[in-house]
């Protein structure tokens, strides 16, 4: 296997006016090429902080981390990943196509190449024909799909996704989970996905990293051997429920650190 993210004894402590805040403690984690790995845990456990360290949006204060064999900063400069935020973060004065084009403009790509990538990625997220619309003309789910298309347009090796469907209703979320699995199968990207939802984590992932709170630690790493074909009703199967139960138990046990 080809390891794309390797964290060893990773620590991060924020200095605040009220004293140090220990966000991450001794994180050991290896993520292989093509995996779909979900980070799950209670609020404040460091899931997003760990994602931001991978993305070079936060700097660790101890231990080491490599992304594609490089430092996170080198990987960022080489555009090794696309980042999808909790909110779609689309510019309202730009059309959907122009929002997707923004990082391509920064990269200095030709007009023809930009148009091709915009078209290809709109099709990939089932938004072909919506390029001339503005964000306010799209539903929340469609806006997040446009955000994913923008992240994919730079042709990254990895997608880093920070609760991208957390604000959406359950029906839309289910639909986007299905679409994301199809997208992952089609692109073979490595995905690191932050979520609070146990069913979402089990449905999407090849592995689930259960984190414990204050400071964030890896409490358990759970394999999701559910195969590549995952219809929504797989969530009612004994295999699915067994994995979900282990995640739930891990989350409960992780809180023992507070005692």
N, C-alpha and C positions, 0 to 999 in steps of 0.2 A: 504494500500500500504506500501511497505517496502522502506524507504528512504535510498539510498546508498551514495548520496553526499549531504551535507547540508552546505551551505555557509551563514553566517550571518554578515552583515556589513564588508565584506572582503575588505581590502585595501592593496595596495602594492605600495611603493614608492622606486624607485631606486635612490641611491646617485651617482651622476656623477661629473666630474670635472667642468661641466657647471651648476651645481646646481641640485636640486632634480627633478626627473621625476616621475610624478604621473601616474602610469600605470593602476591601478584599484582603483575604488572609490565606497565604500558602496555597494558591490555586495551581493544581497540576492538571493539565488537560491537553490531549492531543486530538485533533480533528483531521480526518483523512479526506483526500480529494473525492468529491462527489457525494459526500455525506450530507444529510439533512439533520442538523443537531439543534434541538430546542433547549433553551435555558429557562428553567421554571423555578419559582420560589416566591415567598411573600414579598410585599412591598418593602423596599429598603434593603434587600438582600444583596444588591450589587450586580444584578443581571445586566441592566443597561450600562452600568459602569464597566463591566467586563467587555461588553460589545464595543464601548467607546475606546477602551484600551486597544482592542484589536484594530480599530479604525484610526488610531493615532489621534483621537480627540481628547484623550486623557493620557497622562504619562505615569507609568507605575513608579512606585517608590522603592520597590525591592523585587528581586527575582528577575527572570528573563521571559521574553516572549518573542517568537519569530512568526512571520507571515510569509509563506512561500520562501522560507529560508532567509528572509530579510528582516530588518527591523520594521515595525509598523510604519514608521515614517517613510522608509524607502518604498514599502509596498503602496502607501498612499500616493506617493509621487509617481509611481508606475501605474496608478489606477488599477490596482489588483482587485478592488472590490467596488460594488455599488452599495449605497446605504439608503435604506427606506425607513423613514421616520414614522412616529406614531400618527402624526398628521401628514396629509399629503404634501403640504408645503409647496403648493404650486403658486406661481405669480398670477394674480387675478387679471392683470392687464395683458398677459400673453396667452395666445391660443394654446391648446394642448400640444400641438405640433411644435410651437415655439418654446414651450416649457421643456419638452424633450430635447430640443435643439440646443438649449443653453450650455450644457457641459461640452457639447460638440463644438460650439462656437469658441469656447474657452480653449479647447484643444487645437483650434485652427484648422478643422477639417473643411474640405471644399464643400460648396453648396450641393453638388451632386451626391457626395458621400453622406452628407447630413440628411438629405431627403430620403436616401435609401435606408439609412438606419432608422429614421423616424417611421417610415412605412413598415419596415420589417418588424419593429418592436410594437407598434400599434396593433399589427396583426397578431403578434405573439400573445398579447394580453386581451384579445377580442375587442379591440377598440378601432378596428379599421373603419374609416369613414367619419371618425369623430375628431380628426386633427384640427379642423377649423373652428371647433367649438371652444368656448371659454370655460374655465373651471366651474364658474357659478351655474353653467348650463348642464352640468353633470351631477349625478348622485354621488354620495360619499364613497360608495364602493367603486364607482367608475373613476373617481379622482385618485383613489389609492392604486388602481390598476395603471393609471397614467403615471403615477409616481414610480411604480415598478418598472414601467417601460423606460422612463428616464434613467433609472439606475442601470438597466440592462444596455442602454444605448452606448455606453462607453466600453462595452464588451469586456466586462470584468471576469475574473476567475471565480469570484465569490459574491454572494449577496448577503449583506448584513441587514437584518430586519428587526426593528424595535417595536414590537406590538403593533404591527401595521393594521390589524383588524379589530383592535380592542374597543374602538368607539362605535363600531357598527352593530346593527341588530343581528340577532342569532341567525335568521334566514339568510341575510346577505353574507354573513361571516361563513356559514356553511358553504355557500356557493363559491366564495373566494378561496376557501380552503381547497375545494375540489380543483379549481382553476390553477391554484399554486402548485398542487401536486403534478398536474399535467405540464405546467411550465417547467418545473424541476426535471421531469422525465425528458422533456424535449431539449433542454439546454445542458443537462448534466452539470449544472453549477453546484459548487459547494455552498450550502445555505446554513447560516447561523441565525436562529430565530428566537426572539425573546417573547414570552407569553406568560399570562397568569392562568390560562385555561388548561386544565388537565386533558379534557377531550381533544382540544386542538393540538396539544403537544403530542399525544399518542397517535392521533390520526395522521399527522404530517411527518413524523420523525423517523429516522433510522436509529437515533439514540437520543435519550433525554438526560440532561444534566440537572439534577435536583440540587438547589442551593439553599443554604441555611442562612438565617439573618444575623447581622451585626456581630462580627464582621462577616462578609460573604465568604462562605466556604463551599467546596464541592462535597455535598453529603452523600450522593449516590449517582452513578451513571448507569442508565437502564437501556438495554437493547430493545428495539421495537421490531421484532421479526414478523411483520405482518404482510410481507410481500410488496410488490410494486403496484398491484391492482387493489385499490382501496375505495370501494363505494361507500357512501355515507352510512349505510346500514351495517358496515363492519363494526360500528361502535356498539352494536348490540350482541356481539359474539363473545363467547367465554374468553378467548385469547385477548381481545381488546380490553375487556373488563379486568382481567388479571393484571395486565400492565398498568392500567389506570389505578388499580388498588395499590400496587407497589409504589407508584408515584405519590399517591395520597399518604401512604404510610411514611414515605420518606420525608414529605413536607411536615408531617406531625412530629416525627422523630427529630428533624432538624431544629425545631423550636426548643429542644432540650438544652441547646447552648445558652438560652436565656436564663436558665434556672440556676 
